[in-house]
C-alpha cells in the first residue's frame, strides 16, 4: 500500500464514484436516449426505434410553444423580482448593519430556506385564496379583494418568495467582498451614495447576482408542484407536461424529449453565467 | 435608512407566511378561512391518530435515515479521497456530485424513473432511498471536505510516523477531527431528504412519504386541518437539525450547502 500512493484514494473514491456514474450518469444518458424513442399508442409500451418525432412535436405544436414561453417568462420575471427584493437587503446586511445584526440577518434569511418547500407553498395558499389573509386584509381597509388565488400572478409571488434566499446569499457574499477603500475613494471624489452604488458596487457585485439568478431561474424552470397547487387553469409549466406524461399518459419518451428543453436552456444560461464570472461567486 | 426599511420589509415578507402556518395549526374550525375562528389543539390529536399520516411519517423517517446513512459513507469516502490526492479530473468529480442539486429536480426524478423502469426495478422504498442518496451525497461531501481543508495534515502524518496503521490513524485521529462535520452533514442530509417532494414523486410507487401525503392532500383539498398540523411539524423537524448543523460548523456548512442546491 505504501508503494502505490494512488491506491488508497482510488479505493476510497471507487464506491461513491461508482454510485454517481452507474446510477446517476447512467440515468441521465438513458434519459437522453429515451428522448429519441417512441411509444406504441395501443399498448403504451416503449418502442426502441430511433426517430425525431418527439422533438418535431415539441417544435411545431403551438401548445408546447405556449407552455415553454410561459415557463421561461415566469422564471425570468421571478429572477428579476428576486434581484430587486434581495439587493437592498443584502446591501444593508453587508455594508450597513453591525457584525451582530449581520449574523442574525444571515440566519434569518437561511432559516426559511430550510423550512419545507411544501409548507411555504401552503402558507401562500392560505394567504391568497378567496377567504384568505390578503383578501380579508385589503377588504378591511376598504379596498377591493384582489382574488389572486389560482392565477399566474399567484405563481409569480410564490416562486419569488420561495427562491428569494438563493438570491440574497450570493449577492450578500459578493457585496461583502467589495473593498471599503473603493467606496471611500468615491466619497472623497464627491460621489453621492447612490452614485457610488450604481457605478462602483453594482458592477463588482454582478457576478454574485448572476450566481443567484442561476438558482432562481433553474429552480422555477424545473418546478411543477407550484403550478399544480397555486396556478389556475392554463398555467401549465414544462414540468407539468413531463409529470403528466410519466403518470397518466405513460409516454416516457415524450417526457424525456420535453425535459431536454430545460436542460438546453440551463446549459446556455450556465455558459453565459460562466462568462460573467458567476462561477467564482458561487 | 432606506436600506434598513427595505430590509425590515423583506424580512417580514419572509417570515409572516411561516407564522401564519403555525397559527392555522391551532385553528378551531375545519374551514381554512381568515381570520381563524378560535384557538384549539383538537387537530393535533386527530392528526396523530390518523393511520395514513402515521404510515407516511414512518416511511419518511425510514427513507431519510437510510439515505442519510448511505450518503454519510459515500460522501465521506469521496471527501477523503479528493482531499488526499491532487489528480486530474478532480474538478469534474466535484461537479458530478453537485449535479443532482444543480439540475432541476424534475430532471433527476424523470431520469431515475426511466433508469428503474428500463432495468425492470419495481418502485419501492429502496428506489426512493436511491434517489435521495444521490442528492444527499454532496451535502456530506461538501461539509467533510471543507473541514479536511481546514485541519492540518501534519496531525495525520505524525500519527503515521509514530507507527499507527492507516486504520488506527483514521479511527484515532481523522475521525475525531471530522466528527462534527459528519454530524452536520448528516443533519442536513436528513433535513433535505425528509422534505423532498419532486424527486420522490417519480421514484415512489404506491407509497406515501410525508411530503407526498401533504402534496396529495393539498391537490384534493382534503384533510386540510391535518395538513396544517403536519406542515408545522415538518417545519420544526427540518429546522431543528439545520440549527444544530449551523452551530457545529459555525454557520458556514448550512449556507454553502444551500448555495450548492
Interface residues (C-beta under 8 A of the other chain):
Chain A: X1 X5 X6 X8 X9 X10 X12 X13 X15 X16 X17 X19 X20 X21 X23 X24 X25 X26 X27 X28 X30 X31 X34 X85 X86 X88 X89 X91 X92 X93 X96 X97 X103 X105 X106 X107 X108 X109 X110 X111 X112 X113 X114 X115 X116 X117 X118 X119 X120 X122 X123 X124 X125 X126 X127 X129 X131 X132 X133 X136 X161 X164 X165 X166 X169 X170 X211 X215 X218 X219 X221 X222 X223 X224 X225 X228 X229 X239 X242 X243 X246 X252 X255 X256 X259 X262 X263 X266 X282
Chain B: X2 X3 X4 X6 X7 X10 X11 X13 X14 X15 X17 X18 X20 X21 X24 X31 X32 X33 X34 X35 X73 X74 X75 X77 X78 X80 X81 X82 X84 X85 X87 X93 X96 X97 X99 X100 X102 X103 X104 X105 X106 X107 X108 X110 X111 X112 X113 X114 X115 X117 X118 X130 X133 X134 X137 X141 X166 X191 X195 X197 X198 X201 X202 X211 X214 X215 X218 X219 X227 X231 X232 X234 X235 X238 X239 X242 X246 X251 X254 X255 X258 X259 X260 X261
